[in-house]
């Protein structure tokens, strides 16, 4: 009988605890989270306000340090790394897409995309550059500054910037929050195609059931713990899950 190869894990949290403050006013944002995120899949994290979803993303991405437990990205253990080592790891292993785009207004789209490579002192692989630019449909917009681009185009520039270093994981924090439904659908479709066609792992925090429906898997958090998950979701299935679990107001 053949043995199936284990699914490669792009990021993982093991018994992750994050406490802010101390004494009677301490807030336990994460309370023993166990989660694995498979390589080449589009993952969504959902939960009500205060559930710990943003804290989990920040710890996984090395933007915040765990109180206890373990965090790994692409085989690298983040726990205990110095600030310098974390910065270096983020530059090479992590990409970010934010709700507010975070593009530099004085730079062109091409300059914004190249910025992470310049900060790391490297140049883009020509083949990968062409792949990313083609995938994002930005070839005719590379000379434009952010003010000359639509919201959807600006977010695609942000996606290209996140992908250009070929990171282990792209973290997307409410990536469609500032977009209309059409532009949002384009960005979500692109993120999904990144996982399916480019084998890029994407972990997205969202409050939107429609956005979560584009993912390969949804992880639900409540009170700092994993409360469930939903593979191969649809927006309707996500809403049904939230209603049944009493979390229909997941974005509030």
C-alpha positions as CSV (number, residue, x, y, z in Angstrom):
1,X,0.0,0.0,0.0
2,X,1.4,3.4,-1.0
3,X,2.0,6.0,1.7
4,X,0.8,9.6,1.0
5,X,3.4,12.3,1.4
6,X,2.6,14.7,4.2
7,X,1.1,18.0,3.3
8,X,3.7,20.7,3.5
9,X,3.0,23.3,6.2
10,X,3.8,26.9,5.3
11,X,2.9,28.3,8.7
12,X,1.9,26.9,12.1
13,X,1.0,27.9,15.6
14,X,1.5,25.5,18.4
15,X,-0.2,26.1,21.8
16,X,0.1,29.8,21.0
17,X,-0.6,32.2,23.9
18,X,-0.5,36.0,23.7
19,X,-1.2,38.2,26.7
20,X,-1.2,42.0,26.7
21,X,-0.5,43.7,29.9
22,X,-0.1,42.1,33.4
23,X,-2.0,41.7,36.6
24,X,-5.8,42.0,36.8
25,X,-5.9,44.2,33.7
26,X,-4.1,41.6,31.5
27,X,-5.8,40.6,28.3
28,X,-5.4,37.1,27.0
29,X,-5.8,37.7,23.3
30,X,-4.7,34.1,22.3
31,X,-5.4,31.2,24.6
32,X,-3.6,28.1,23.4
33,X,-4.1,28.3,19.6
34,X,-3.2,25.3,17.5
35,X,-3.3,25.8,13.7
36,X,-1.6,24.7,10.6
37,X,-1.7,26.4,7.2
38,X,-0.9,24.2,4.2
39,X,1.4,25.4,1.4
40,X,-0.2,26.5,-1.8
41,X,-3.6,27.2,-0.3
42,X,-5.8,30.3,0.3
43,X,-6.7,30.4,4.0
44,X,-9.2,32.7,5.7
45,X,-9.4,33.5,9.4
46,X,-12.7,34.8,10.8
47,X,-14.1,35.7,14.2
48,X,-15.9,38.4,16.1
49,X,-14.2,41.5,17.3
50,X,-11.8,40.6,20.1
51,X,-11.6,36.9,19.0
52,X,-7.9,37.2,18.4
53,X,-7.8,36.8,14.6
54,X,-5.7,39.9,14.0
55,X,-3.4,39.0,16.9
56,X,-2.9,35.5,15.4
57,X,-2.0,37.0,12.1
58,X,0.5,39.4,13.7
59,X,2.1,36.6,15.6
60,X,2.3,34.3,12.6
61,X,3.8,37.1,10.5
62,X,6.4,38.0,13.1
63,X,4.9,41.4,13.7
64,X,4.2,40.5,17.3
65,X,5.9,38.1,19.7
66,X,4.2,35.2,21.5
67,X,3.9,35.1,25.2
68,X,4.3,31.3,25.0
69,X,4.0,28.6,22.5
70,X,5.6,28.3,19.1
71,X,5.2,29.9,15.7
72,X,6.8,28.6,12.5
73,X,7.0,30.0,8.9
74,X,8.5,27.8,6.2
75,X,10.4,25.7,8.6
76,X,11.8,28.7,10.6
77,X,11.0,28.9,14.3
78,X,10.1,32.5,15.1
79,X,10.0,32.2,18.9
80,X,13.1,33.6,20.4
81,X,14.4,35.4,17.3
82,X,16.0,38.8,17.8
83,X,14.3,41.9,16.3
84,X,17.0,42.0,13.6
85,X,16.5,38.3,12.7
86,X,12.7,38.8,12.6
87,X,13.1,41.8,10.3
88,X,15.4,39.7,8.0
89,X,12.9,36.8,8.0
90,X,9.9,39.1,7.2
91,X,11.8,40.6,4.2
92,X,12.5,37.2,2.7
93,X,9.7,34.9,3.8
94,X,6.6,37.1,4.3
95,X,4.5,39.3,2.1
96,X,1.8,41.7,3.3
97,X,-1.4,43.1,1.8
98,X,-3.2,45.7,3.9
99,X,-6.7,47.2,3.7
100,X,-5.2,50.7,3.1
101,X,-2.8,49.6,0.3
102,X,0.2,51.2,2.0
103,X,1.7,52.4,-1.3
104,X,4.2,55.3,-1.4
105,X,2.5,58.1,-3.3
106,X,5.6,59.5,-4.9
107,X,6.7,56.2,-6.4
108,X,5.4,54.6,-9.6
109,X,3.6,51.2,-9.5
110,X,6.8,49.5,-10.6
111,X,8.9,51.3,-7.9
112,X,6.4,50.3,-5.3
113,X,6.5,46.7,-6.4
114,X,10.3,46.6,-6.4
115,X,10.6,48.3,-3.0
116,X,10.9,45.1,-0.8
117,X,13.7,43.8,-3.1
118,X,15.6,47.1,-2.9
119,X,15.3,47.1,0.9
120,X,16.7,43.6,0.9
121,X,19.5,44.6,-1.5
122,X,18.4,42.2,-4.2
123,X,17.0,42.3,-7.8
124,X,14.0,40.5,-9.1
125,X,14.3,37.3,-11.0
126,X,13.2,38.3,-14.6
127,X,11.0,35.2,-15.0
128,X,9.2,35.7,-11.7
129,X,8.8,39.5,-12.4
130,X,7.1,38.7,-15.7
131,X,4.9,36.1,-14.0
132,X,3.8,38.5,-11.3
133,X,3.2,41.4,-13.6
134,X,1.2,39.2,-16.0
135,X,-0.8,37.7,-13.2
136,X,-1.8,41.1,-11.8
137,X,-2.5,42.6,-15.2
138,X,-0.3,45.7,-14.4
139,X,1.9,45.8,-17.4
140,X,0.3,48.9,-18.8
141,X,0.2,50.7,-15.4
142,X,3.8,50.3,-14.2
143,X,4.6,53.9,-14.8
144,X,1.6,55.3,-13.0
145,X,1.6,56.6,-9.5
146,X,-1.0,55.5,-6.9
147,X,-3.2,58.6,-7.4
148,X,-3.5,57.7,-11.1
149,X,-4.8,54.2,-10.3
150,X,-8.2,52.9,-9.2
151,X,-8.6,51.3,-5.8
152,X,-8.6,47.9,-7.4
153,X,-5.4,48.6,-9.3
154,X,-3.7,50.0,-6.2
155,X,-4.5,46.8,-4.4
156,X,-3.1,44.7,-7.2
157,X,0.1,46.7,-7.0
158,X,0.1,45.9,-3.3
159,X,-0.4,42.2,-4.1
160,X,2.4,42.3,-6.6
161,X,4.7,43.9,-4.1
162,X,3.8,41.1,-1.6
163,X,4.6,38.4,-4.1
164,X,7.8,39.8,-5.7
165,X,10.1,38.3,-3.0
166,X,8.5,34.8,-3.5
167,X,7.6,34.6,0.2
168,X,6.6,31.5,2.1
169,X,3.3,33.2,3.1
170,X,1.4,36.3,2.0
171,X,-0.7,37.8,4.8
172,X,-3.7,39.8,3.7
173,X,-5.4,41.9,6.4
174,X,-9.0,42.8,5.2
175,X,-7.7,43.3,1.7
176,X,-11.0,44.3,0.2
177,X,-12.1,46.6,3.0
178,X,-11.6,49.8,0.9
179,X,-12.9,48.4,-2.4
180,X,-16.2,48.2,-4.0
181,X,-17.7,44.8,-4.6
182,X,-16.4,44.5,-8.2
183,X,-12.9,45.5,-7.4
184,X,-13.0,43.3,-4.3
185,X,-14.0,40.3,-6.3
186,X,-11.1,40.9,-8.7
187,X,-8.6,41.0,-5.9
188,X,-10.0,37.9,-4.2
189,X,-10.0,36.0,-7.5
190,X,-6.4,37.0,-7.9
191,X,-5.4,35.8,-4.4
192,X,-7.2,32.5,-5.1
193,X,-5.4,32.1,-8.4
194,X,-2.1,32.8,-6.6
195,X,-2.7,29.8,-4.5
196,X,-3.9,27.5,-7.3
197,X,-1.6,28.6,-10.1
198,X,1.5,30.0,-8.4
199,X,1.5,27.6,-5.4
200,X,1.5,30.7,-3.1
201,X,0.2,30.3,0.4
202,X,-2.2,33.2,1.4
203,X,-3.6,33.8,4.9
204,X,-6.3,36.4,5.0
205,X,-8.1,37.9,8.0
206,X,-11.6,39.0,7.1
207,X,-15.0,39.7,8.6
208,X,-16.7,39.2,5.2
209,X,-18.4,35.9,4.5
210,X,-18.3,36.6,0.7
211,X,-14.5,37.1,0.9
212,X,-14.1,34.0,3.0
213,X,-16.0,32.1,0.3
214,X,-13.0,32.5,-2.0
215,X,-10.7,30.6,0.3
216,X,-9.8,26.9,0.3
217,X,-10.4,26.8,4.1
218,X,-11.8,29.0,6.8
219,X,-10.5,28.9,10.4
220,X,-12.8,30.4,13.0
221,X,-11.7,31.9,16.3
222,X,-13.6,32.9,19.4
223,X,-12.3,34.2,22.7
224,X,-8.7,33.6,21.6
225,X,-9.2,29.9,20.7
226,X,-9.9,28.0,17.5
227,X,-13.7,27.3,17.5
228,X,-13.9,25.5,14.2
229,X,-13.0,25.3,10.6
230,X,-14.7,24.9,7.2
231,X,-13.0,23.3,4.2
232,X,-14.0,24.3,0.6
233,X,-16.3,27.1,1.8
234,X,-19.0,29.0,0.0
235,X,-20.2,32.4,1.4
236,X,-23.6,30.7,2.2
237,X,-21.8,27.9,4.1
238,X,-19.8,30.5,6.0
239,X,-23.0,32.4,7.0
240,X,-24.7,29.2,8.0
241,X,-21.7,28.2,10.2
242,X,-21.7,31.6,11.8
243,X,-25.5,31.5,12.5
244,X,-25.2,28.0,14.0
245,X,-22.3,29.0,16.2
246,X,-23.9,32.2,17.3
247,X,-21.3,34.3,15.5
248,X,-23.3,35.7,12.7
249,X,-22.0,39.2,13.6
250,X,-18.4,38.0,13.0
251,X,-17.2,41.4,11.7
252,X,-18.5,43.5,14.6
